């Protein structure tokens, strides 16, 4: 029993240390990139904030994530390479749950928007979301799109699903899926993203647990990020007040961007209808789809696992010292960003 508890705490502390170190190195890299960019271009006119943003994102995924993987590779319970494999579930099941996962993420996003708007109106408190729109040249926008639609999904799945969830999943089924989902939501440190990113994280971990592969969750993540990236690029430069006011003259002046937004809206509507039907069907006819089989082994450390409930294991995991520090940091940063402090 004590060996099992020790193993859970050790895994939790390692996972928390991975994410804390990732955040620290990413922050340090962003300062280095900013300093170097300003130093090189200080005699030139223009605003280089877009370039700094793109370089920061690219460095975060192409440099920091591989560096973290190299540092902690031998400390992981499950090799990361194990998750880059063919799904053990039928392709029909995988396709269905990809659509359901996207549906659940979008529905949660709409609920989140309504909830935080209601809270602000009732309390009179103004919250400040992180602004992801990017101006600049078409080249900057293209690079920004690649960072959001390709690099972010791949390397975040590598970090959160293959590394963190892969390291913790043997200590629980739904308990670890939910904890990793909440951690993914808080990682964004943006109140607007917390709820739907949490649901995305839960769905992604569920897909990994059921299929044994990171590819289905990667598809979900890429679809959502690609739609968001297109929206951000299309919205960039638009006067949203005139759009909200229904200014038809302005619509015609920005016909191409409005057409893109309209097509994306139709795609999202299709996903909502199809995903909703499929999800209700699963709830009624295939409740077994939600079952996650335990991967507890017969090793000496795990022989007493049945004596600890899933909730008890989750509590041990959450209260590990380094993990407590991580959650405090993430919640604090989310609040500071929300109140623009």
PyMOL commands that set and color helices and strands:
alter all, ss='L'
color gray80, all
select helices_A, chain A and resi 2-41+49-75+80-83+91-123+138-171+174-187+191-211+215-235+240-244+248-253+255-285+287-290+300-302+305-307+310-318+321-338
alter helices_A, ss='H'
color red, helices_A
deselect
rebuild
show_as cartoon
